[in-house]
Amino acid sequence: MSETTFEQALTELEEIIKKLEDGKLPLEDAVKAFERGSELKKICEEKLKNAQLKIEMLSEKTE
């Protein structure tokens, strides 16, 4: 399985949020969507954290 990019995870997460906000998913599907959304949120947070660390490291090199 190839690694999910930040953009892919964010797009999928946004789609899940829209479906959950719509309120038309059956309960079981809503729970599954929530679980997947939680996974995607973690992926996004990790990608942002890594990007921030890289930026900080690059900033230190230029000072």
PDB file of N, CA, C, O and CB in Angstrom:
ATOM      1  N   MET A   1       0.840  -1.193   0.000  1.00  0.00           N
ATOM      2  CA  MET A   1       0.000   0.000   0.000  1.00  0.00           C
ATOM      3  C   MET A   1       0.875   1.242   0.000  1.00  0.00           C
ATOM      4  O   MET A   1       1.753   1.382   0.851  1.00  0.00           O
ATOM      5  CB  MET A   1      -0.950   0.006   1.216  1.00  0.00           C
ATOM      6  N   SER A   2       0.646   2.136  -0.938  1.00  0.00           N
ATOM      7  CA  SER A   2       1.449   3.340  -1.006  1.00  0.00           C
ATOM      8  C   SER A   2       1.032   4.308   0.097  1.00  0.00           C
ATOM      9  O   SER A   2      -0.098   4.279   0.583  1.00  0.00           O
ATOM     10  CB  SER A   2       1.319   4.000  -2.385  1.00  0.00           C
ATOM     11  N   GLU A   3       1.965   5.154   0.471  1.00  0.00           N
ATOM     12  CA  GLU A   3       1.714   6.089   1.557  1.00  0.00           C
ATOM     13  C   GLU A   3       0.739   7.189   1.114  1.00  0.00           C
ATOM     14  O   GLU A   3       0.861   7.739   0.019  1.00  0.00           O
ATOM     15  CB  GLU A   3       3.036   6.708   2.043  1.00  0.00           C
ATOM     16  N   THR A   4      -0.196   7.486   1.956  1.00  0.00           N
ATOM     17  CA  THR A   4      -1.181   8.528   1.689  1.00  0.00           C
ATOM     18  C   THR A   4      -0.530   9.895   1.864  1.00  0.00           C
ATOM     19  O   THR A   4       0.162  10.130   2.855  1.00  0.00           O
ATOM     20  CB  THR A   4      -2.412   8.381   2.623  1.00  0.00           C
ATOM     21  N   THR A   5      -0.746  10.792   0.913  1.00  0.00           N
ATOM     22  CA  THR A   5      -0.217  12.140   1.048  1.00  0.00           C
ATOM     23  C   THR A   5      -1.120  12.964   1.960  1.00  0.00           C
ATOM     24  O   THR A   5      -2.259  12.583   2.232  1.00  0.00           O
ATOM     25  CB  THR A   5      -0.078  12.813  -0.331  1.00  0.00           C
ATOM     26  N   PHE A   6      -0.608  14.080   2.420  1.00  0.00           N
ATOM     27  CA  PHE A   6      -1.401  14.981   3.254  1.00  0.00           C
ATOM     28  C   PHE A   6      -2.654  15.423   2.508  1.00  0.00           C
ATOM     29  O   PHE A   6      -3.752  15.442   3.065  1.00  0.00           O
ATOM     30  CB  PHE A   6      -0.566  16.207   3.676  1.00  0.00           C
ATOM     31  N   GLU A   7      -2.473  15.774   1.249  1.00  0.00           N
ATOM     32  CA  GLU A   7      -3.588  16.278   0.456  1.00  0.00           C
ATOM     33  C   GLU A   7      -4.664  15.216   0.260  1.00  0.00           C
ATOM     34  O   GLU A   7      -5.855  15.520   0.324  1.00  0.00           O
ATOM     35  CB  GLU A   7      -3.092  16.769  -0.896  1.00  0.00           C
ATOM     36  N   GLN A   8      -4.248  13.966   0.021  1.00  0.00           N
ATOM     37  CA  GLN A   8      -5.209  12.884  -0.141  1.00  0.00           C
ATOM     38  C   GLN A   8      -5.990  12.648   1.155  1.00  0.00           C
ATOM     39  O   GLN A   8      -7.212  12.497   1.143  1.00  0.00           O
ATOM     40  CB  GLN A   8      -4.494  11.597  -0.573  1.00  0.00           C
ATOM     41  N   ALA A   9      -5.262  12.621   2.265  1.00  0.00           N
ATOM     42  CA  ALA A   9      -5.901  12.393   3.560  1.00  0.00           C
ATOM     43  C   ALA A   9      -6.875  13.515   3.886  1.00  0.00           C
ATOM     44  O   ALA A   9      -7.984  13.264   4.359  1.00  0.00           O
ATOM     45  CB  ALA A   9      -4.847  12.271   4.667  1.00  0.00           C
ATOM     46  N   LEU A  10      -6.464  14.746   3.635  1.00  0.00           N
ATOM     47  CA  LEU A  10      -7.324  15.891   3.936  1.00  0.00           C
ATOM     48  C   LEU A  10      -8.576  15.886   3.072  1.00  0.00           C
ATOM     49  O   LEU A  10      -9.670  16.163   3.564  1.00  0.00           O
ATOM     50  CB  LEU A  10      -6.559  17.197   3.735  1.00  0.00           C
ATOM     51  N   THR A  11      -8.427  15.578   1.804  1.00  0.00           N
ATOM     52  CA  THR A  11      -9.584  15.521   0.902  1.00  0.00           C
ATOM     53  C   THR A  11     -10.576  14.455   1.349  1.00  0.00           C
ATOM     54  O   THR A  11     -11.782  14.698   1.402  1.00  0.00           O
ATOM     55  CB  THR A  11      -9.130  15.243  -0.538  1.00  0.00           C
ATOM     56  N   GLU A  12     -10.056  13.269   1.671  1.00  0.00           N
ATOM     57  CA  GLU A  12     -10.934  12.188   2.125  1.00  0.00           C
ATOM     58  C   GLU A  12     -11.605  12.559   3.448  1.00  0.00           C
ATOM     59  O   GLU A  12     -12.788  12.286   3.650  1.00  0.00           O
ATOM     60  CB  GLU A  12     -10.139  10.874   2.280  1.00  0.00           C
ATOM     61  N   LEU A  13     -10.845  13.179   4.340  1.00  0.00           N
ATOM     62  CA  LEU A  13     -11.400  13.604   5.627  1.00  0.00           C
ATOM     63  C   LEU A  13     -12.514  14.621   5.431  1.00  0.00           C
ATOM     64  O   LEU A  13     -13.548  14.541   6.094  1.00  0.00           O
ATOM     65  CB  LEU A  13     -10.302  14.193   6.517  1.00  0.00           C
ATOM     66  N   GLU A  14     -12.318  15.568   4.536  1.00  0.00           N
ATOM     67  CA  GLU A  14     -13.357  16.564   4.255  1.00  0.00           C
ATOM     68  C   GLU A  14     -14.627  15.906   3.714  1.00  0.00           C
ATOM     69  O   GLU A  14     -15.738  16.302   4.068  1.00  0.00           O
ATOM     70  CB  GLU A  14     -12.840  17.605   3.253  1.00  0.00           C
ATOM     71  N   GLU A  15     -14.455  14.896   2.853  1.00  0.00           N
ATOM     72  CA  GLU A  15     -15.615  14.178   2.305  1.00  0.00           C
ATOM     73  C   GLU A  15     -16.370  13.442   3.410  1.00  0.00           C
ATOM     74  O   GLU A  15     -17.600  13.437   3.436  1.00  0.00           O
ATOM     75  CB  GLU A  15     -15.169  13.182   1.215  1.00  0.00           C
ATOM     76  N   ILE A  16     -15.626  12.826   4.315  1.00  0.00           N
ATOM     77  CA  ILE A  16     -16.256  12.111   5.424  1.00  0.00           C
ATOM     78  C   ILE A  16     -17.021  13.080   6.318  1.00  0.00           C
ATOM     79  O   ILE A  16     -18.136  12.784   6.747  1.00  0.00           O
ATOM     80  CB  ILE A  16     -15.203  11.348   6.244  1.00  0.00           C
ATOM     81  N   ILE A  17     -16.432  14.220   6.596  1.00  0.00           N
ATOM     82  CA  ILE A  17     -17.090  15.215   7.441  1.00  0.00           C
ATOM     83  C   ILE A  17     -18.407  15.665   6.810  1.00  0.00           C
ATOM     84  O   ILE A  17     -19.420  15.792   7.498  1.00  0.00           O
ATOM     85  CB  ILE A  17     -16.164  16.429   7.670  1.00  0.00           C
ATOM     86  N   LYS A  18     -18.387  15.903   5.502  1.00  0.00           N
ATOM     87  CA  LYS A  18     -19.615  16.310   4.815  1.00  0.00           C
ATOM     88  C   LYS A  18     -20.703  15.246   4.948  1.00  0.00           C
ATOM     89  O   LYS A  18     -21.864  15.558   5.210  1.00  0.00           O
ATOM     90  CB  LYS A  18     -19.330  16.586   3.334  1.00  0.00           C
ATOM     91  N   LYS A  19     -20.305  13.974   4.760  1.00  0.00           N
ATOM     92  CA  LYS A  19     -21.279  12.883   4.866  1.00  0.00           C
ATOM     93  C   LYS A  19     -21.844  12.779   6.284  1.00  0.00           C
ATOM     94  O   LYS A  19     -23.042  12.565   6.468  1.00  0.00           O
ATOM     95  CB  LYS A  19     -20.632  11.550   4.459  1.00  0.00           C
ATOM     96  N   LEU A  20     -20.977  12.932   7.277  1.00  0.00           N
ATOM     97  CA  LEU A  20     -21.440  12.839   8.661  1.00  0.00           C
ATOM     98  C   LEU A  20     -22.336  14.025   9.023  1.00  0.00           C
ATOM     99  O   LEU A  20     -23.335  13.861   9.723  1.00  0.00           O
ATOM    100  CB  LEU A  20     -20.244  12.770   9.619  1.00  0.00           C
ATOM    101  N   GLU A  21     -21.980  15.206   8.550  1.00  0.00           N
ATOM    102  CA  GLU A  21     -22.801  16.387   8.832  1.00  0.00           C
ATOM    103  C   GLU A  21     -24.161  16.309   8.155  1.00  0.00           C
ATOM    104  O   GLU A  21     -25.149  16.845   8.656  1.00  0.00           O
ATOM    105  CB  GLU A  21     -22.079  17.649   8.386  1.00  0.00           C
ATOM    106  N   ASP A  22     -24.200  15.634   7.011  1.00  0.00           N
ATOM    107  CA  ASP A  22     -25.449  15.480   6.279  1.00  0.00           C
ATOM    108  C   ASP A  22     -26.464  14.664   7.083  1.00  0.00           C
ATOM    109  O   ASP A  22     -27.673  14.863   6.966  1.00  0.00           O
ATOM    110  CB  ASP A  22     -25.189  14.815   4.924  1.00  0.00           C
ATOM    111  N   GLY A  23     -25.948  13.740   7.901  1.00  0.00           N
ATOM    112  CA  GLY A  23     -26.806  12.963   8.779  1.00  0.00           C
ATOM    113  C   GLY A  23     -27.623  11.868   8.108  1.00  0.00           C
ATOM    114  O   GLY A  23     -28.567  11.348   8.702  1.00  0.00           O
ATOM    115  N   LYS A  24     -27.272  11.517   6.889  1.00  0.00           N
ATOM    116  CA  LYS A  24     -28.056  10.523   6.167  1.00  0.00           C
ATOM    117  C   LYS A  24     -27.426   9.130   6.166  1.00  0.00           C
ATOM    118  O   LYS A  24     -27.999   8.194   5.608  1.00  0.00           O
ATOM    119  CB  LYS A  24     -28.257  10.977   4.755  1.00  0.00           C
ATOM    120  N   LEU A  25     -26.257   8.987   6.784  1.00  0.00           N
ATOM    121  CA  LEU A  25     -25.619   7.672   6.836  1.00  0.00           C
ATOM    122  C   LEU A  25     -26.288   6.804   7.896  1.00  0.00           C
ATOM    123  O   LEU A  25     -26.642   7.290   8.970  1.00  0.00           O
ATOM    124  CB  LEU A  25     -24.109   7.809   7.127  1.00  0.00           C
ATOM    125  N   PRO A  26     -26.459   5.527   7.596  1.00  0.00           N
ATOM    126  CA  PRO A  26     -26.933   4.610   8.642  1.00  0.00           C
ATOM    127  C   PRO A  26     -25.900   4.587   9.785  1.00  0.00           C
ATOM    128  O   PRO A  26     -24.722   4.871   9.568  1.00  0.00           O
ATOM    129  CB  PRO A  26     -27.165   3.157   8.061  1.00  0.00           C
ATOM    130  N   LEU A  27     -26.345   4.254  10.974  1.00  0.00           N
ATOM    131  CA  LEU A  27     -25.486   4.312  12.148  1.00  0.00           C
ATOM    132  C   LEU A  27     -24.181   3.544  11.958  1.00  0.00           C
ATOM    133  O   LEU A  27     -23.108   4.065  12.262  1.00  0.00           O
ATOM    134  CB  LEU A  27     -26.222   3.773  13.346  1.00  0.00           C
ATOM    135  N   GLU A  28     -24.264   2.313  11.461  1.00  0.00           N
ATOM    136  CA  GLU A  28     -23.062   1.501  11.290  1.00  0.00           C
ATOM    137  C   GLU A  28     -22.075   2.166  10.329  1.00  0.00           C
ATOM    138  O   GLU A  28     -20.871   2.182  10.585  1.00  0.00           O
ATOM    139  CB  GLU A  28     -23.434   0.105  10.779  1.00  0.00           C
ATOM    140  N   ASP A  29     -22.580   2.709   9.237  1.00  0.00           N
ATOM    141  CA  ASP A  29     -21.729   3.402   8.277  1.00  0.00           C
ATOM    142  C   ASP A  29     -21.143   4.680   8.881  1.00  0.00           C
ATOM    143  O   ASP A  29     -19.992   5.022   8.612  1.00  0.00           O
ATOM    144  CB  ASP A  29     -22.521   3.732   7.008  1.00  0.00           C
ATOM    145  N   ALA A  30     -21.920   5.375   9.684  1.00  0.00           N
ATOM    146  CA  ALA A  30     -21.445   6.593  10.334  1.00  0.00           C
ATOM    147  C   ALA A  30     -20.306   6.277  11.302  1.00  0.00           C
ATOM    148  O   ALA A  30     -19.332   7.025  11.386  1.00  0.00           O
ATOM    149  CB  ALA A  30     -22.597   7.292  11.075  1.00  0.00           C
ATOM    150  N   VAL A  31     -20.432   5.173  12.027  1.00  0.00           N
ATOM    151  CA  VAL A  31     -19.366   4.779  12.953  1.00  0.00           C
ATOM    152  C   VAL A  31     -18.099   4.436  12.182  1.00  0.00           C
ATOM    153  O   VAL A  31     -17.005   4.839  12.577  1.00  0.00           O
ATOM    154  CB  VAL A  31     -19.808   3.577  13.818  1.00  0.00           C
ATOM    155  N   LYS A  32     -18.236   3.698  11.088  1.00  0.00           N
ATOM    156  CA  LYS A  32     -17.079   3.356  10.253  1.00  0.00           C
ATOM    157  C   LYS A  32     -16.439   4.612   9.669  1.00  0.00           C
ATOM    158  O   LYS A  32     -15.215   4.730   9.627  1.00  0.00           O
ATOM    159  CB  LYS A  32     -17.494   2.400   9.119  1.00  0.00           C
ATOM    160  N   ALA A  33     -17.268   5.542   9.223  1.00  0.00           N
ATOM    161  CA  ALA A  33     -16.754   6.789   8.669  1.00  0.00           C
ATOM    162  C   ALA A  33     -16.026   7.586   9.741  1.00  0.00           C
ATOM    163  O   ALA A  33     -14.986   8.187   9.470  1.00  0.00           O
ATOM    164  CB  ALA A  33     -17.893   7.623   8.064  1.00  0.00           C
ATOM    165  N   PHE A  34     -16.560   7.596  10.951  1.00  0.00           N
ATOM    166  CA  PHE A  34     -15.912   8.296  12.055  1.00  0.00           C
ATOM    167  C   PHE A  34     -14.550   7.672  12.354  1.00  0.00           C
ATOM    168  O   PHE A  34     -13.569   8.382  12.574  1.00  0.00           O
ATOM    169  CB  PHE A  34     -16.803   8.269  13.312  1.00  0.00           C
ATOM    170  N   GLU A  35     -14.499   6.350  12.360  1.00  0.00           N
ATOM    171  CA  GLU A  35     -13.226   5.654  12.609  1.00  0.00           C
ATOM    172  C   GLU A  35     -12.199   6.001  11.537  1.00  0.00           C
ATOM    173  O   GLU A  35     -11.041   6.285  11.844  1.00  0.00           O
ATOM    174  CB  GLU A  35     -13.443   4.127  12.656  1.00  0.00           C
ATOM    175  N   ARG A  36     -12.627   5.976  10.286  1.00  0.00           N
ATOM    176  CA  ARG A  36     -11.713   6.326   9.187  1.00  0.00           C
ATOM    177  C   ARG A  36     -11.295   7.783   9.298  1.00  0.00           C
ATOM    178  O   ARG A  36     -10.132   8.110   9.060  1.00  0.00           O
ATOM    179  CB  ARG A  36     -12.375   6.063   7.812  1.00  0.00           C
ATOM    180  N   GLY A  37     -12.210   8.650   9.648  1.00  0.00           N
ATOM    181  CA  GLY A  37     -11.881  10.058   9.835  1.00  0.00           C
ATOM    182  C   GLY A  37     -10.844  10.261  10.928  1.00  0.00           C
ATOM    183  O   GLY A  37      -9.962  11.110  10.805  1.00  0.00           O
ATOM    184  N   SER A  38     -10.951   9.485  11.992  1.00  0.00           N
ATOM    185  CA  SER A  38      -9.968   9.568  13.076  1.00  0.00           C
ATOM    186  C   SER A  38      -8.588   9.154  12.587  1.00  0.00           C
ATOM    187  O   SER A  38      -7.587   9.776  12.940  1.00  0.00           O
ATOM    188  CB  SER A  38     -10.393   8.686  14.259  1.00  0.00           C
ATOM    189  N   GLU A  39      -8.537   8.098  11.768  1.00  0.00           N
ATOM    190  CA  GLU A  39      -7.260   7.663  11.194  1.00  0.00           C
ATOM    191  C   GLU A  39      -6.671   8.745  10.301  1.00  0.00           C
ATOM    192  O   GLU A  39      -5.477   9.038  10.366  1.00  0.00           O
ATOM    193  CB  GLU A  39      -7.441   6.364  10.396  1.00  0.00           C
ATOM    194  N   LEU A  40      -7.521   9.332   9.469  1.00  0.00           N
ATOM    195  CA  LEU A  40      -7.057  10.378   8.554  1.00  0.00           C
ATOM    196  C   LEU A  40      -6.579  11.609   9.310  1.00  0.00           C
ATOM    197  O   LEU A  40      -5.605  12.247   8.909  1.00  0.00           O
ATOM    198  CB  LEU A  40      -8.170  10.766   7.583  1.00  0.00           C
ATOM    199  N   LYS A  41      -7.255  11.944  10.396  1.00  0.00           N
ATOM    200  CA  LYS A  41      -6.841  13.077  11.221  1.00  0.00           C
ATOM    201  C   LYS A  41      -5.436  12.848  11.763  1.00  0.00           C
ATOM    202  O   LYS A  41      -4.607  13.758  11.765  1.00  0.00           O
ATOM    203  CB  LYS A  41      -7.833  13.299  12.380  1.00  0.00           C
ATOM    204  N   LYS A  42      -5.174  11.627  12.224  1.00  0.00           N
ATOM    205  CA  LYS A  42      -3.842  11.300  12.731  1.00  0.00           C
ATOM    206  C   LYS A  42      -2.784  11.408  11.635  1.00  0.00           C
ATOM    207  O   LYS A  42      -1.683  11.906  11.871  1.00  0.00           O
ATOM    208  CB  LYS A  42      -3.834   9.892  13.326  1.00  0.00           C
ATOM    209  N   ILE A  43      -3.126  10.940  10.437  1.00  0.00           N
ATOM    210  CA  ILE A  43      -2.197  11.036   9.308  1.00  0.00           C
ATOM    211  C   ILE A  43      -1.876  12.500   9.020  1.00  0.00           C
ATOM    212  O   ILE A  43      -0.713  12.862   8.846  1.00  0.00           O
ATOM    213  CB  ILE A  43      -2.790  10.355   8.048  1.00  0.00           C
ATOM    214  N   CYS A  44      -2.907  13.337   8.972  1.00  0.00           N
ATOM    215  CA  CYS A  44      -2.715  14.766   8.698  1.00  0.00           C
ATOM    216  C   CYS A  44      -1.858  15.420   9.775  1.00  0.00           C
ATOM    217  O   CYS A  44      -0.949  16.192   9.469  1.00  0.00           O
ATOM    218  CB  CYS A  44      -4.071  15.482   8.601  1.00  0.00           C
ATOM    219  N   GLU A  45      -2.146  15.113  11.022  1.00  0.00           N
ATOM    220  CA  GLU A  45      -1.369  15.698  12.122  1.00  0.00           C
ATOM    221  C   GLU A  45       0.094  15.285  12.043  1.00  0.00           C
ATOM    222  O   GLU A  45       0.984  16.107  12.265  1.00  0.00           O
ATOM    223  CB  GLU A  45      -1.957  15.280  13.475  1.00  0.00           C
ATOM    224  N   GLU A  46       0.350  14.020  11.729  1.00  0.00           N
ATOM    225  CA  GLU A  46       1.730  13.531  11.636  1.00  0.00           C
ATOM    226  C   GLU A  46       2.460  14.204  10.469  1.00  0.00           C
ATOM    227  O   GLU A  46       3.616  14.604  10.603  1.00  0.00           O
ATOM    228  CB  GLU A  46       1.751  11.990  11.464  1.00  0.00           C
ATOM    229  N   LYS A  47       1.786  14.325   9.338  1.00  0.00           N
ATOM    230  CA  LYS A  47       2.399  14.985   8.174  1.00  0.00           C
ATOM    231  C   LYS A  47       2.715  16.447   8.478  1.00  0.00           C
ATOM    232  O   LYS A  47       3.779  16.944   8.107  1.00  0.00           O
ATOM    233  CB  LYS A  47       1.467  14.891   6.947  1.00  0.00           C
ATOM    234  N   LEU A  48       1.797  17.134   9.149  1.00  0.00           N
ATOM    235  CA  LEU A  48       2.039  18.536   9.506  1.00  0.00           C
ATOM    236  C   LEU A  48       3.190  18.663  10.504  1.00  0.00           C
ATOM    237  O   LEU A  48       4.012  19.574  10.404  1.00  0.00           O
ATOM    238  CB  LEU A  48       0.766  19.164  10.092  1.00  0.00           C
ATOM    239  N   LYS A  49       3.237  17.749  11.458  1.00  0.00           N
ATOM    240  CA  LYS A  49       4.315  17.751  12.443  1.00  0.00           C
ATOM    241  C   LYS A  49       5.665  17.562  11.755  1.00  0.00           C
ATOM    242  O   LYS A  49       6.623  18.275  12.055  1.00  0.00           O
ATOM    243  CB  LYS A  49       4.090  16.647  13.494  1.00  0.00           C
ATOM    244  N   ASN A  50       5.739  16.608  10.838  1.00  0.00           N
ATOM    245  CA  ASN A  50       6.985  16.367  10.110  1.00  0.00           C
ATOM    246  C   ASN A  50       7.393  17.565   9.266  1.00  0.00           C
ATOM    247  O   ASN A  50       8.571  17.914   9.203  1.00  0.00           O
ATOM    248  CB  ASN A  50       6.846  15.142   9.225  1.00  0.00           C
ATOM    249  N   ALA A  51       6.429  18.186   8.624  1.00  0.00           N
ATOM    250  CA  ALA A  51       6.717  19.369   7.816  1.00  0.00           C
ATOM    251  C   ALA A  51       7.237  20.503   8.698  1.00  0.00           C
ATOM    252  O   ALA A  51       8.176  21.207   8.326  1.00  0.00           O
ATOM    253  CB  ALA A  51       5.457  19.820   7.046  1.00  0.00           C
ATOM    254  N   GLN A  52       6.626  20.675   9.859  1.00  0.00           N
ATOM    255  CA  GLN A  52       7.059  21.721  10.776  1.00  0.00           C
ATOM    256  C   GLN A  52       8.492  21.477  11.245  1.00  0.00           C
ATOM    257  O   GLN A  52       9.293  22.409  11.320  1.00  0.00           O
ATOM    258  CB  GLN A  52       6.114  21.799  11.978  1.00  0.00           C
ATOM    259  N   LEU A  53       8.809  20.229  11.558  1.00  0.00           N
ATOM    260  CA  LEU A  53      10.168  19.900  11.986  1.00  0.00           C
ATOM    261  C   LEU A  53      11.180  20.173  10.887  1.00  0.00           C
ATOM    262  O   LEU A  53      12.265  20.687  11.163  1.00  0.00           O
ATOM    263  CB  LEU A  53      10.251  18.443  12.413  1.00  0.00           C
ATOM    264  N   LYS A  54      10.845  19.839   9.648  1.00  0.00           N
ATOM    265  CA  LYS A  54      11.739  20.103   8.525  1.00  0.00           C
ATOM    266  C   LYS A  54      11.968  21.599   8.349  1.00  0.00           C
ATOM    267  O   LYS A  54      13.092  22.044   8.118  1.00  0.00           O
ATOM    268  CB  LYS A  54      11.171  19.503   7.238  1.00  0.00           C
ATOM    269  N   ILE A  55      10.895  22.362   8.462  1.00  0.00           N
ATOM    270  CA  ILE A  55      11.007  23.818   8.327  1.00  0.00           C
ATOM    271  C   ILE A  55      11.891  24.394   9.435  1.00  0.00           C
ATOM    272  O   ILE A  55      12.730  25.259   9.184  1.00  0.00           O
ATOM    273  CB  ILE A  55       9.608  24.476   8.364  1.00  0.00           C
ATOM    274  N   GLU A  56      11.696  23.910  10.649  1.00  0.00           N
ATOM    275  CA  GLU A  56      12.522  24.380  11.758  1.00  0.00           C
ATOM    276  C   GLU A  56      13.988  24.033  11.538  1.00  0.00           C
ATOM    277  O   GLU A  56      14.864  24.852  11.814  1.00  0.00           O
ATOM    278  CB  GLU A  56      12.034  23.781  13.075  1.00  0.00           C
ATOM    279  N   MET A  57      14.266  22.827  11.043  1.00  0.00           N
ATOM    280  CA  MET A  57      15.637  22.424  10.790  1.00  0.00           C
ATOM    281  C   MET A  57      16.259  23.286   9.691  1.00  0.00           C
ATOM    282  O   MET A  57      17.415  23.692   9.802  1.00  0.00           O
ATOM    283  CB  MET A  57      15.694  20.944  10.406  1.00  0.00           C
ATOM    284  N   LEU A  58      15.509  23.562   8.645  1.00  0.00           N
ATOM    285  CA  LEU A  58      16.011  24.399   7.561  1.00  0.00           C
ATOM    286  C   LEU A  58      16.236  25.834   8.032  1.00  0.00           C
ATOM    287  O   LEU A  58      17.203  26.481   7.630  1.00  0.00           O
ATOM    288  CB  LEU A  58      15.039  24.379   6.380  1.00  0.00           C
ATOM    289  N   SER A  59      15.356  26.318   8.867  1.00  0.00           N
ATOM    290  CA  SER A  59      15.485  27.676   9.402  1.00  0.00           C
ATOM    291  C   SER A  59      16.734  27.792  10.261  1.00  0.00           C
ATOM    292  O   SER A  59      17.425  28.809  10.215  1.00  0.00           O
ATOM    293  CB  SER A  59      14.239  28.061  10.221  1.00  0.00           C
ATOM    294  N   GLU A  60      17.030  26.769  11.039  1.00  0.00           N
ATOM    295  CA  GLU A  60      18.230  26.783  11.875  1.00  0.00           C
ATOM    296  C   GLU A  60      19.493  26.797  11.033  1.00  0.00           C
ATOM    297  O   GLU A  60      20.478  27.426  11.419  1.00  0.00           O
ATOM    298  CB  GLU A  60      18.243  25.579  12.804  1.00  0.00           C
ATOM    299  N   LYS A  61      19.489  26.123   9.899  1.00  0.00           N
ATOM    300  CA  LYS A  61      20.652  26.077   9.022  1.00  0.00           C
ATOM    301  C   LYS A  61      20.935  27.425   8.392  1.00  0.00           C
ATOM    302  O   LYS A  61      22.092  27.743   8.118  1.00  0.00           O
ATOM    303  CB  LYS A  61      20.453  25.039   7.942  1.00  0.00           C
ATOM    304  N   THR A  62      19.908  28.223   8.156  1.00  0.00           N
ATOM    305  CA  THR A  62      20.089  29.507   7.481  1.00  0.00           C
ATOM    306  C   THR A  62      20.411  30.639   8.447  1.00  0.00           C
ATOM    307  O   THR A  62      20.739  31.748   8.024  1.00  0.00           O
ATOM    308  CB  THR A  62      18.850  29.853   6.696  1.00  0.00           C
ATOM    309  N   GLU A  63      20.316  30.359   9.747  1.00  0.00           N
ATOM    310  CA  GLU A  63      20.594  31.426  10.723  1.00  0.00           C
ATOM    311  C   GLU A  63      22.065  31.536  11.009  1.00  0.00           C
ATOM    312  O   GLU A  63      22.477  32.380  11.805  1.00  0.00           O
ATOM    313  CB  GLU A  63      19.841  31.181  12.019  1.00  0.00           C
TER     314      GLU A  63
END
